[in-house]
Amino acid sequence: MNRPVIFLGPSLGLDAARAICPGEYRPPVQMGDVYRAVEDGARTIAIVDGLFERIPAVWHKEILFALDRGVAVYGGGSMGALRAAELHAFGMIGVGAIFRDFASGALNDDDEVAVAHGTAESAYLATSVAMVNLRSGLLRAVEAGCLDSEEAQTLLDTSKARFYPERSWEGLLGDARSLGLAPARIGALERFLEEERPDQKRDDAVEVLKTVAAALGVPRAEPAKRFGFEHTVYWETVETYCSGRAREEGLARFERVRNHVRLFEADRDRLLERALLFFLAEQEARRLKLPTADERVALTRFRASRGLATAAALAGWMSANQVDRATCLALARAEMQLNQVMQRHIAIVDRHLAPVLQMEGRLADLSREVGAKWQFVAGQEIGQVSEQDVDPFVQIIDWYQERFGPLTESVERHAAERGMGSVHQWREEIFVEYLNRAAAC
């Protein structure tokens, strides 16, 4: 992709931006957006505005990922200035006065660039004024003779004490009146603001775009390596988030489902723990470098465990659950991957089974139940339980599958997956359970 990818929002209007620098303009950056831009083939990325607070902000690690891939990453104006100040030592290119103030330590608080703004439909129209704009505007007002330094600092302090969505020039002028500034001073400040319209974020956004535009078409030497990119667990979190993230409409719809599950579902804890389990299995499979699950085997197991024996049954299940073919295969592979990881760590899982049963309040009852089961068999003076003591083995297998799930592969494989030391041990357990249930009928 030769055109730069530029993340822009309330700092500058889109028409004005396009007149300065051609490029692919995207909404304010959030977590995963830089990663996806790199995966899309971007060779130049510019970050001006970004989202935060209720949405995960762009991660430093994904910018480092872009830099490691040789992508030129520029930042300035708002979120871009913050990230550039933090990452310029690693090769991110910072632009503008706001970047320089953060890089030098003159500014430290993220709220300095924060503004409240509208949605994409309103072109991200800002509804508050950034603290950096108030600072630069008042500094210029002092230089113009509208205020003295002490008055300007007092007004800055009152604005800084406000929550960022409540900061505005109107509020600042109201503070000036409340603090008893001379009417002449206030009038001079009002005229200055009307005429000059100071906006440092806008000015820096323009500078970022001019810098990027000037670099277009200029041969760029391969940047010197300033760091070694580490593929950490946290980076795997970013990759998982990005690769699995639905598009905005689907994500918004699922957000309601997610909220319902977390607040109202009776089996909320089980669902969330299973979601976490799938995530951890995915990370562990990658760490162990397990081979990708065979698609045909995974799908066969997936269908068998759900009783989807026919093509019509599978199609009906997919339709009812709004699942397409690709998603169905992905679910089958994920389930088989979980099973593979479970087999690798079966002894560890067994070690943690007793504490889990204790937390569930079930260990004592199960211990009594199992003890009674084997005591009953011992009382029958059967000796070693074998096929001769119960119904034909084929009938027992049918009973077992009907109640405890199908055997999707061989008996040997099934016994191993259930953690049995041998097929003989598996058969003995089944026979004893069958005898007890038959006696209870």
URLIN-V259527 format. One record per residue. N is the residue number from 1. SS is DSSP state (helix for helix, strand for strand, loop for the rest). D_FIRST is the distance of its C-alpha to the first C-alpha in Angstrom with 1 decimal. Layout:
# URLIN-V259527
N | SS | D_FIRST
N | SS | D_FIRST
This chain:
# URLIN-V259527
1 | loop | 0.0
2 | loop | 3.8
3 | loop | 5.7
4 | loop | 7.6
5 | strand | 8.9
6 | strand | 12.6
7 | strand | 15.5
8 | loop | 18.5
9 | loop | 21.9
10 | loop | 25.4
11 | loop | 25.0
12 | loop | 23.8
13 | loop | 23.7
14 | helix | 20.5
15 | helix | 21.8
16 | helix | 22.7
17 | helix | 19.4
18 | helix | 17.5
19 | helix | 20.1
20 | helix | 19.3
21 | loop | 15.5
22 | loop | 12.9
23 | loop | 10.2
24 | strand | 9.8
25 | strand | 13.2
26 | strand | 14.4
27 | loop | 18.1
28 | loop | 19.8
29 | strand | 18.4
30 | loop | 20.6
31 | loop | 20.9
32 | loop | 18.1
33 | helix | 15.4
34 | helix | 13.9
35 | helix | 14.3
36 | helix | 12.5
37 | helix | 9.5
38 | helix | 9.4
39 | helix | 10.2
40 | loop | 7.4
41 | loop | 5.1
42 | loop | 5.0
43 | loop | 6.5
44 | strand | 8.6
45 | strand | 10.7
46 | strand | 13.9
47 | strand | 16.8
48 | loop | 19.7
49 | loop | 21.4
50 | strand | 22.0
51 | loop | 24.4
52 | loop | 27.3
53 | loop | 30.9
54 | loop | 30.9
55 | loop | 27.3
56 | loop | 26.1
57 | loop | 24.3
58 | loop | 21.1
59 | loop | 22.3
60 | helix | 22.4
61 | helix | 21.7
62 | helix | 18.2
63 | helix | 17.4
64 | helix | 19.1
65 | helix | 17.0
66 | helix | 13.8
67 | helix | 15.7
68 | helix | 17.1
69 | loop | 13.7
70 | loop | 13.3
71 | loop | 11.0
72 | strand | 12.5
73 | strand | 14.2
74 | strand | 16.3
75 | strand | 19.2
76 | loop | 22.1
77 | loop | 24.3
78 | loop | 25.0
79 | helix | 23.6
80 | helix | 21.1
81 | helix | 24.2
82 | helix | 25.8
83 | helix | 23.2
84 | helix | 22.6
85 | helix | 26.4
86 | helix | 26.5
87 | helix | 23.7
88 | helix | 23.7
89 | helix | 25.9
90 | helix | 23.0
91 | loop | 20.5
92 | loop | 19.2
93 | strand | 19.6
94 | strand | 22.1
95 | loop | 22.8
96 | loop | 25.9
97 | helix | 29.5
98 | helix | 29.1
99 | helix | 26.9
100 | helix | 29.6
101 | helix | 32.4
102 | helix | 31.0
103 | helix | 30.2
104 | helix | 33.8
105 | loop | 35.4
106 | loop | 36.8
107 | loop | 35.1
108 | loop | 34.9
109 | loop | 34.9
110 | helix | 31.8
111 | helix | 33.8
112 | helix | 33.5
113 | loop | 30.1
114 | loop | 30.8
115 | loop | 31.4
116 | loop | 32.3
117 | strand | 30.2
118 | loop | 29.9
119 | loop | 27.5
120 | helix | 24.4
121 | helix | 27.0
122 | helix | 28.5
123 | loop | 25.2
124 | loop | 26.1
125 | loop | 29.1
126 | strand | 30.7
127 | loop | 34.3
128 | loop | 35.3
129 | loop | 34.9
130 | loop | 33.3
131 | helix | 35.8
132 | helix | 33.8
133 | helix | 34.3
134 | helix | 38.0
135 | helix | 38.3
136 | helix | 36.7
137 | helix | 38.5
138 | helix | 41.9
139 | helix | 41.4
140 | helix | 40.9
141 | helix | 43.9
142 | helix | 46.0
143 | helix | 45.0
144 | loop | 46.0
145 | loop | 49.3
146 | loop | 49.0
147 | loop | 49.6
148 | loop | 50.8
149 | helix | 49.0
150 | helix | 51.2
151 | helix | 50.7
152 | helix | 46.9
153 | helix | 46.9
154 | helix | 49.2
155 | helix | 46.8
156 | helix | 43.8
157 | helix | 45.8
158 | helix | 46.7
159 | helix | 43.1
160 | helix | 41.8
161 | loop | 44.4
162 | loop | 42.9
163 | loop | 40.4
164 | helix | 37.0
165 | helix | 36.9
166 | helix | 40.3
167 | loop | 39.4
168 | loop | 39.7
169 | helix | 41.2
170 | helix | 43.9
171 | helix | 44.8
172 | helix | 44.9
173 | helix | 47.3
174 | helix | 49.4
175 | helix | 49.6
176 | helix | 50.8
177 | helix | 53.6
178 | helix | 54.6
179 | loop | 54.8
180 | loop | 57.1
181 | loop | 55.2
182 | loop | 57.1
183 | helix | 56.3
184 | helix | 55.6
185 | helix | 52.9
186 | helix | 51.3
187 | helix | 51.5
188 | helix | 49.9
189 | helix | 47.1
190 | helix | 46.6
191 | helix | 46.5
192 | helix | 44.1
193 | helix | 41.6
194 | helix | 41.9
195 | helix | 41.4
196 | helix | 38.7
197 | loop | 36.8
198 | loop | 35.5
199 | loop | 32.1
200 | helix | 30.6
201 | helix | 27.7
202 | helix | 26.8
203 | helix | 27.3
204 | helix | 25.2
205 | helix | 22.3
206 | helix | 22.6
207 | helix | 22.7
208 | helix | 19.5
209 | helix | 17.6
210 | helix | 19.4
211 | helix | 18.6
212 | helix | 14.8
213 | helix | 15.2
214 | helix | 17.4
215 | helix | 15.0
216 | loop | 12.3
217 | loop | 12.9
218 | loop | 15.3
219 | loop | 15.2
220 | loop | 15.0
221 | loop | 17.4
222 | loop | 16.8
223 | loop | 18.4
224 | loop | 21.8
225 | loop | 22.3
226 | loop | 24.2
227 | loop | 24.8
228 | loop | 24.9
229 | loop | 22.9
230 | loop | 25.5
231 | loop | 24.8
232 | loop | 27.5
233 | helix | 29.0
234 | helix | 27.5
235 | helix | 24.0
236 | helix | 24.9
237 | helix | 25.8
238 | helix | 22.4
239 | helix | 20.9
240 | helix | 23.7
241 | helix | 23.2
242 | helix | 19.5
243 | helix | 19.9
244 | helix | 23.0
245 | loop | 22.4
246 | loop | 23.0
247 | loop | 21.3
248 | helix | 23.1
249 | helix | 25.9
250 | helix | 26.8
251 | helix | 26.8
252 | helix | 29.0
253 | helix | 31.4
254 | helix | 31.6
255 | helix | 32.3
256 | helix | 35.7
257 | helix | 36.5
258 | helix | 35.7
259 | helix | 38.0
260 | helix | 40.7
261 | helix | 40.6
262 | helix | 40.8
263 | helix | 43.6
264 | helix | 45.7
265 | loop | 45.4
266 | loop | 48.5
267 | loop | 46.6
268 | helix | 43.8
269 | helix | 44.4
270 | helix | 44.2
271 | helix | 40.9
272 | helix | 39.2
273 | helix | 40.6
274 | helix | 39.4
275 | helix | 35.9
276 | helix | 36.1
277 | helix | 37.5
278 | helix | 34.6
279 | helix | 32.2
280 | helix | 34.4
281 | helix | 34.8
282 | helix | 31.0
283 | helix | 30.9
284 | helix | 34.0
285 | helix | 32.9
286 | helix | 29.8
287 | helix | 32.1
288 | helix | 34.6
289 | loop | 31.9
290 | loop | 33.6
291 | loop | 32.5
292 | loop | 30.6
293 | loop | 33.3
294 | loop | 34.2
295 | helix | 33.0
296 | helix | 36.3
297 | helix | 38.6
298 | helix | 36.7
299 | helix | 37.0
300 | helix | 40.6
301 | helix | 41.5
302 | helix | 39.7
303 | helix | 41.6
304 | helix | 44.9
305 | helix | 44.8
306 | loop | 44.5
307 | loop | 46.9
308 | loop | 44.4
309 | loop | 46.2
310 | loop | 45.4
311 | helix | 42.2
312 | helix | 43.6
313 | helix | 44.1
314 | helix | 40.5
315 | helix | 39.2
316 | helix | 41.5
317 | helix | 40.3
318 | helix | 36.6
319 | helix | 37.4
320 | helix | 39.6
321 | loop | 37.0
322 | loop | 34.0
323 | loop | 32.3
324 | loop | 30.3
325 | helix | 30.4
326 | helix | 27.3
327 | helix | 28.6
328 | helix | 32.1
329 | helix | 31.0
330 | helix | 29.1
331 | helix | 32.4
332 | helix | 34.5
333 | helix | 32.5
334 | helix | 32.6
335 | helix | 36.3
336 | helix | 36.9
337 | helix | 34.9
338 | helix | 37.1
339 | helix | 40.1
340 | helix | 39.0
341 | helix | 38.7
342 | helix | 42.0
343 | helix | 43.7
344 | helix | 42.4
345 | loop | 44.0
346 | helix | 46.9
347 | helix | 49.5
348 | helix | 47.6
349 | helix | 47.3
350 | helix | 51.1
351 | helix | 51.8
352 | helix | 50.2
353 | helix | 51.7
354 | helix | 55.1
355 | helix | 53.7
356 | helix | 51.6
357 | helix | 54.8
358 | helix | 56.7
359 | helix | 54.3
360 | loop | 54.5
361 | loop | 58.3
362 | loop | 58.7
363 | helix | 59.7
364 | helix | 63.4
365 | helix | 63.7
366 | helix | 61.8
367 | helix | 63.9
368 | helix | 67.1
369 | helix | 65.8
370 | helix | 64.9
371 | helix | 68.1
372 | helix | 70.2
373 | helix | 68.3
374 | helix | 69.2
375 | helix | 72.7
376 | helix | 73.4
377 | helix | 72.5
378 | helix | 74.7
379 | helix | 77.5
380 | loop | 77.4
381 | loop | 78.5
382 | loop | 76.0
383 | loop | 75.2
384 | loop | 71.8
385 | loop | 70.0
386 | loop | 69.1
387 | helix | 68.5
388 | helix | 72.2
389 | helix | 72.6
390 | loop | 70.4
391 | loop | 69.3
392 | loop | 67.6
393 | helix | 64.3
394 | helix | 62.4
395 | helix | 63.8
396 | helix | 62.7
397 | helix | 59.2
398 | helix | 59.1
399 | helix | 60.4
400 | helix | 57.9
401 | helix | 54.9
402 | helix | 56.2
403 | helix | 56.4
404 | helix | 53.8
405 | loop | 51.0
406 | loop | 50.4
407 | loop | 50.2
408 | loop | 46.8
409 | loop | 47.6
410 | loop | 50.7
411 | helix | 53.4
412 | helix | 52.8
413 | helix | 49.1
414 | helix | 50.0
415 | helix | 52.7
416 | helix | 50.3
417 | helix | 47.7
418 | loop | 50.4
419 | loop | 51.3
420 | loop | 54.6
421 | loop | 56.0
422 | loop | 57.1
423 | helix | 57.7
424 | helix | 61.3
425 | helix | 60.5
426 | helix | 58.3
427 | helix | 61.1
428 | helix | 63.7
429 | helix | 61.8
430 | helix | 61.4
431 | helix | 65.1
432 | helix | 66.3
433 | helix | 64.1
434 | helix | 65.3
435 | helix | 69.0
436 | helix | 68.8
437 | helix | 67.2
438 | helix | 69.7
439 | helix | 72.6
440 | helix | 71.4
441 | loop | 71.4
